[in-house]
Structures are given as C-alpha cells and as structure tokens.
Amino acid sequence: MLNSEWEDGMEKGLVVISVTDEKEELVDQYMKEMNVTHPVVILPDGALEKVIGVSGFPTSGVFFDNELQWSGHPSSAHSAVEKAMKGATKGGPYPKKLSKAFKLMDDGRAIDAMAELEKVTPKLDEKDAAWAGRYKAYLMDQGAKAFAKASESIDAGFYYRATQLVDPYLGADSPYDGAAEMEQRMLMLQEDKNYKKEINGGKLYAEAKELEGAKEYLEAVKTYRSAMKKGKGAKIEMHAYDAARALIEARKPGFKSSCERCDYKSQAACSKHYEEVKL
C-alpha cells in the first residue's frame, strides 16, 4: 500500500517514509523480500512513535506543513493522504538541479555523483545549496560506512563482499575520506594466494544469500555448495559450508509457503517436501 501511494503521488509532492527500530540487516532483507521502493529510516529512540501516538503496529501518520493531520492503520490512510495532497506543492521533494547527482548515486556511480554535486552547487540558490550540502554530507557518510563495513568483511574473510561495498567509492581522485587507504588495502588483498578463489566463491556465496532471502532454500544450499567448490581451500569455503549446514539443520530445503504442512514460522519443510542435500 505504501509503495503504491509513493509511486502514485511522488510527482504531486507526496513523500512516503517508513520508520522502524529494527537492525539494518533485517531492514535490508525485508526491503528486498517485499520490494519496498520508498525510503526506510531506522530510528531506535521511538521519538516519532510518541509524536504519532502509536498504539499498535503497523501505524501510519500523515503530515502536512510539519503538522500531524491523521494517524492510524496504513490500510485506512488513503483518504487522509488525498485530503493532505490537495494543498501539496506539485513536483518531487528534491531540487531538480540535483536530480542528475541523485541518479548517478542510484546507479552506483558515487564518485561521479559527488563530481556532479560539486559542479552544480555554485549555481544554486540558498535553499537548493543547503540541500546540496546535506546531500554531500550524506554521500560522505555512505562512503565512510562502506569502508568500515568492507574492513569488517575483510577481517571476517568475505573478500568479494568487501569489493562490492567499496567499488563505487574507489577510483582516480576519489573525494571520499579514506579512499586512498582503502584502495591500498584492497590491492594488498590481491597478494593472497587464494584471492581468486575468495572472489569466485564469494560471488556464489552472495548469490546463495539472495536465494535464501527469497526463501529458495533448496537452490540456496546448492549454490552454497558450488561456492564451497569454487573457494576450496579459501576462507569462503567454510563460510559457505556453515551457511548451507544451518539451512539443512533447520530443514529448510524444499520449504513451500503454499503447503499447509510446511512450518511457515520456522520455514521448515514438511516430511513430504523436505529435500536432503549432501555437502
């Protein structure tokens, strides 16, 4: 429902934001599984819940001119949204002159996005320049988080994941803080005798994770098994084994959401649909 409201109303001035206090990993998984297209913000302090007056979950709030107009269950929000939209300013919520920078970032071209931002900022009025400043701070923060997560991934033995995290931010004359140091560390990784195995196995591990998130557990286990073969002797081999073993022990391979006997809560397959997979 929120997706459709967002997609139908964004050009008319509607902004849809979901708020949660769940961990980032769970939010990422949920957004992929439910194909969430509108922004999701993690606020752990519950401040917004007090403003809206949350008595149960899920709860939606409709704001206009910074004032709460309505709150209640999302399924009942449409009429309140329509009423608020009558006074809304048409057009997207962000300055049009920054649209190219936004698109570049969405396409994974973080360096080009920053370059575009630096190019247009001197031409902006005070209001749009403030937007540009906030977006620049956001980009720098995203780069710092990517580098931090990449370092954690390297330490844990997930080389492919690290490359995926940092690639958008590394390159000639990267403006992101810590880019030179991160690039040097990535080059040092390539000296590892098992580097190619880590990357090839890691790519399959990532594919298996996607399948697991989509509840395709049998295919996920098979792909983890392929990752083990590609990464034989490397750190990723054991990671893939552990992930596959966890799914097998939870009896997830073969789970069917349409089957009444399969346990939907635990995602365990019933005796009829369970598929035994050897590692």
N, C-alpha and C positions, 0 to 999 in steps of 0.2 A: 504493500500500500504506500509506504513512504517513498519507495523508488519511483512509483508512477506519479505521485504528487510532485516530486523533484523534477522528473523529466518533462512533465506537462507544464510546470509553472516556472522553471528557472529563467526562461526568457521574459517572463512577465514580472520578474522581481522577487520570486519566491526563493528562499534559502531553506533547505532541509538539512538538519544536523542531528545525528543520533549521538546520545551520550551514554557512556557506560563506565563502570569502575572495574571491569574485568581486565585481566592481563593482556598485553599486546599480542602474544602468541595466539590466545583464544579468539581475540577480536579478528585477527588476520584470517584465521581458519573459518570463522563464521561468515566473514565478508565474501570469501571465496565460495563457500558452500551455498550461500543464499544469493550470490551475485549482487551484492549491495553496491550501488553506484554513487550514492550520496555520501558526504563526509561523515566520518565517525570520530568522535573525540573521547579520550579517556580522562575522566575527572574523578579521582579517587576520594575527594573530600566530601562529596554529597551536597555541595553548596547549591547546585542547580535544582536538586530534588526539593530542597526547602523552599526555593522560590516558586516552583511549580505546584508544590503541595502534593507530592507523590504519596499515594496510599496503597499502591499495588503496582505490579509490573505486568505488561509494559504500560507506560503513561506518556502521553504527548502533551506539549504545550504550544500554543500559537501566540506569537509575539508580533506586535506592530508598533513601530516607533518606540522600541525599547520597553514597551508595556505588555504585560501578560493579558491576553484577551480571552483565553479559554484553556482549560486543561481537562484531560480525560483519556479514555482508551483510544488508541490510534484509529480503530475502525469507525469511530464517531467524529473524526476530526475534519472531514471533508467540508461540511457546511461552514465551520469556523474558519477554515482556510479560505474558502471562497469569499466570505464576508470581509476578511482582512485584505484580500487581494484587490478589492475594489479601490482601495486607497494606495496601492503599491505603485512604485515607480517602475515603469517598464524597462527591460534590459537586464543583463546579468549583474550580479552584485559586485563584480570586479571591474576596474578601469579597462576599457577596450584597448588602450595603448599598451597594456601589459599582456594581452592575450597571446602574443607570439611567445613570450617568455614562459607562460604557463604551459603552452602546448609542447614546447621543447622539453620542459621538465617531465611532462606526462609521457613523452616519447623516450625517456631515459637519457636525454642529452643535457646533463646537468651543467657541464662547462659552457655549452652554447647558450643555455638559459641564463646563466649569470652574465655572459657577454652581452646578450640582448638587453638585459636589465640595465647594465652599465651604459649602454648606448642610448637608451630612451629616457633614462632618468633626468638628464639635464633639460629635456624638452617638456617635462611635465609641470603642471600647476602644483600648488602647495598640497592640495588634497591627494592628488594622484601620486605625488612624490612620497607622501607619507605611506601610501600603500606599497610603493616600490621598496621603501626602506624596510617595512615589515616583511615583505616577501624575500628580500635579500637575507635578512636575519634568519628566516625560515630555511632558506636554501643552505646557509652555512651550518645551521643546526642539523639538518638532514645529512650533510656531509660528515660532520663530526660523529653522528650516531652510526653512520655506515662504517666509518673507520674503526670505531670502538667494537662494533659487532663483528667486523671482519677479523680483528685481532683475537677476539674471543673464539671465533670459529677456527682460526689457525691453531691456536693453543689446544683446541679440542680435537684437532685432526680433520677438520672439514675444509679442505683447500678449495674445492670447487665453489662452495657456498661463499667463501671469502672473496673469490674473484668476481662473483656475481654482485656482491654488495658494493665493491669498490670501483668496478669498471666505469660507471657513469661519471665518477668524480676524478679519475686519473687521466692524465694526458699532458701534452706540452702546455706550459704556462697555466696550469690549473690554479684557479684563485682560492681553492678551498684549503683552509688551515690544516696542516699535517699531511698534505697530499704528497710532498716530496719524500717524507719519511715512510709513508705507506707504500709508495711505489718502490722504494728501495727494499722494503720487507718482502713485497711480492716477487721481486727479482731474485731475492735470496731463496725463496721457496723453490724456485725452478732448479736450484742446485741439488735438491733432494733426489736421490736416485729413483724414488718411487713417484716422482711428481706426476708423470703421465698417467700412472695407474690411479693416483689420487683424483685427478681431474676426470678421467673417463669413468671411474667407478662413482665418483661424486655426482656426475651428471645423471647417471642412472638412479642413484640414491634420491636425488631431487625429484625425478620423475615418479619414483615409487611413493614419495611423500605426497605428491599431488594426487595419486591414485588412492592413497589411504585417506586423504581429506575428502575425496569424492565417494568414500565408502566402497570402493572397488578393491576389497581386501585380498581376494584371490590373486588378482593381477598385480597388486602391490607386493605381495610376498614373492611372486615370480620375478618381479623387477628387482626387488632387493637381492634375490638370488643371483640375478645377472650382474648386479653391482658387485657382489662378492667375487664373481669370476673375473670381472674386469679389473678389480682392485686387489687381486690376490697378492698377499704379502705386504699390502699397504694398510694404513690405519683405517681407511674407509671400509675395508673388508669386514672388520669386526663391528663397525657401526651398523653396516647393512645386516650382518648376522643377528645382532641384538634386536634391531627393529623388526626383522622378519620373525624371529623367535617370539617376540612379545605378541605379535598378531596371532601366531599359531597357538600359543598357550592360552590366549583369550578366546580361541575357537572362532575367530572372525572370518577366515577364508570360506567363501560360499554364502555368507550372510545375504539375505534378501529382505529388503524393507517391506515387500509385498506379502511376505509369508507370516501368518499369524503365529506360527510356532517358533520362528526365529525371535530371539530376545532383542527388541528394539532398544531397550535402555542400555544394555551392555554391548549391543551389536554382535552378539554371539550367534552363530548359525545353529539351526536345529540339526538333529541327527540325520535328517534326510538331505539337507543341503550342505552340510559341512564337507569341505574338501581337504583331504590330507595332503600336505605338501612336504616333501623331504628337502632338507637343506644340505 
